[in-house]
Amino acid sequence: MSSAAITTIVKMVESLPADLQDRVSEHIREYIADLEDEAKWESSFQRSHTNLVAAAQQAKREIAEGKSVPMDYSQL
């Protein structure tokens, strides 16, 4: 985001009463934290993607070869 856009947002927030400024600030903090969490998840997924694909392919092979049995979820 450009400095001009940030300046505009700051001016908009500053024009609000203090209690609303606090609410907006809290929403922005939460939103940024969510974005950071999503970025971490995406990074983690990208690092593990190859391993996940390999595991899925191995599972498909084992199923096709009759080396696997359905999981009994009632025993969990």
trRosetta pair geometry for C-beta under 8 A, 3 or more apart (Angstrom, degrees):
i j d omega theta_ij theta_ji phi_ij phi_ji
1 5 4.6 -110 -180 82 98 134
1 6 5.8 115 119 -52 117 89
2 5 4.7 100 58 4 78 100
2 6 7.1 -145 98 -2 44 86
3 6 5.7 -56 -148 39 35 111
3 7 6.1 39 153 -23 68 106
4 7 5.6 -53 -146 36 30 114
4 8 6.4 34 153 -22 63 104
5 8 5.7 -52 -151 32 31 113
5 9 6.6 29 152 -17 64 104
6 9 5.7 -54 -150 37 33 110
6 10 6.3 35 152 -20 66 106
7 10 5.7 -53 -147 36 31 113
7 11 6.4 31 154 -19 64 106
8 11 5.8 -56 -150 36 30 111
8 12 6.4 32 152 -21 64 105
9 12 5.6 -53 -149 34 33 114
9 13 6.4 29 155 -16 66 105
10 13 5.9 -57 -148 39 30 107
10 14 6.1 30 154 -20 66 110
11 14 5.6 -55 -142 38 30 112
11 15 6.5 35 156 -27 62 104
12 15 5.9 -57 -158 27 29 112
12 16 7.5 32 146 -26 59 100
13 16 5.8 -51 -165 18 41 115
13 21 5.6 96 170 -126 90 83
13 24 5.3 -157 -126 101 106 152
13 25 7.4 98 -166 -59 140 79
14 21 7.2 47 -101 -107 32 127
16 20 4.0 -106 166 92 125 120
16 21 5.1 162 83 -59 108 75
16 24 6.7 114 46 -10 161 138
17 20 5.0 84 60 14 78 104
17 21 7.0 -137 99 -11 37 89
18 21 5.4 -52 -147 32 33 116
18 22 6.6 36 154 -21 65 101
19 22 5.7 -49 -154 31 34 114
19 23 6.7 34 148 -18 63 103
20 23 5.4 -49 -148 35 39 113
20 24 6.2 40 153 -19 69 103
21 24 5.8 -54 -146 38 30 110
21 25 6.1 34 153 -22 64 108
22 25 5.6 -55 -147 36 29 115
22 26 6.4 29 154 -19 64 105
23 26 5.8 -55 -150 35 30 110
23 27 6.4 30 152 -17 64 105
24 27 5.7 -55 -150 37 32 112
24 28 6.3 32 153 -20 66 107
25 28 5.8 -55 -148 36 30 111
25 29 6.4 32 153 -21 64 104
26 29 5.7 -50 -148 33 32 113
26 30 6.4 30 154 -16 64 106
27 30 5.8 -57 -149 39 31 110
27 31 6.1 32 153 -21 66 109
28 31 5.5 -53 -143 37 31 113
28 32 6.2 31 157 -18 65 106
29 32 6.0 -57 -148 37 27 108
29 33 6.3 28 153 -19 63 107
30 33 5.6 -54 -148 36 31 113
30 34 6.4 34 152 -20 64 104
31 34 5.7 -52 -151 34 31 113
31 35 6.5 32 151 -19 64 104
32 35 5.5 -51 -148 35 34 113
32 36 6.4 36 152 -20 65 103
33 36 5.7 -52 -149 36 32 112
33 37 6.4 35 151 -20 64 104
34 37 5.6 -53 -149 35 32 113
34 38 6.4 33 153 -18 65 105
35 38 5.7 -53 -148 36 32 112
35 39 6.4 33 152 -20 65 105
36 39 5.6 -53 -148 35 32 112
36 40 6.5 34 152 -20 64 103
37 40 5.7 -54 -150 35 32 111
37 41 6.4 32 152 -19 66 105
38 41 5.6 -53 -146 36 32 112
38 42 6.2 33 155 -19 66 106
39 42 5.7 -52 -145 37 30 112
39 43 6.3 32 154 -19 63 107
40 43 5.7 -56 -149 38 30 112
40 44 6.2 29 154 -19 65 108
41 44 5.7 -57 -147 38 29 111
41 45 6.2 30 155 -20 65 107
42 45 5.7 -54 -145 37 29 111
42 46 6.3 31 155 -21 63 105
43 46 5.8 -53 -148 34 29 111
43 47 6.6 27 154 -17 63 106
44 47 5.8 -56 -151 35 31 110
44 48 6.3 5 159 1 66 113
45 48 6.2 -72 -142 50 29 95
45 49 6.1 57 156 -62 67 90
46 49 5.7 -22 -144 -15 29 120
48 51 5.1 -61 -165 47 67 113
48 52 5.6 71 137 -29 88 102
49 52 5.7 -58 -147 35 29 111
49 53 6.4 28 157 -18 65 105
50 53 5.9 -55 -150 36 30 110
50 54 6.4 29 153 -17 64 108
51 54 5.6 -54 -146 38 33 112
51 55 6.3 34 155 -20 66 106
52 55 5.8 -54 -147 36 30 111
52 56 6.4 31 154 -19 64 106
53 56 5.8 -55 -148 36 31 111
53 57 6.3 30 154 -18 65 107
54 57 5.7 -55 -147 37 31 111
54 58 6.3 32 154 -19 65 105
55 58 5.7 -52 -147 36 31 111
55 59 6.4 34 153 -21 64 105
56 59 5.7 -52 -148 35 31 113
56 60 6.5 33 152 -19 64 104
57 60 5.7 -52 -149 35 32 113
57 61 6.5 35 151 -20 64 104
58 61 5.6 -53 -151 35 33 113
58 62 6.3 31 153 -18 67 106
59 62 5.8 -55 -146 38 31 110
59 63 6.3 33 154 -20 65 105
59 68 7.2 44 -159 -63 70 161
60 63 5.7 -53 -147 35 30 111
60 64 6.3 29 154 -17 64 108
61 64 5.7 -59 -148 39 30 110
61 65 6.1 17 157 -9 67 113
62 65 5.8 -61 -140 46 29 104
62 67 4.2 -88 -160 72 82 110
62 68 4.6 82 130 -34 107 110
63 66 7.8 37 178 -70 29 25
63 67 7.7 -82 -56 51 20 72
63 68 5.1 -43 -85 43 60 128
72 75 4.8 47 106 7 107 112
73 76 5.5 -28 -163 -3 55 120
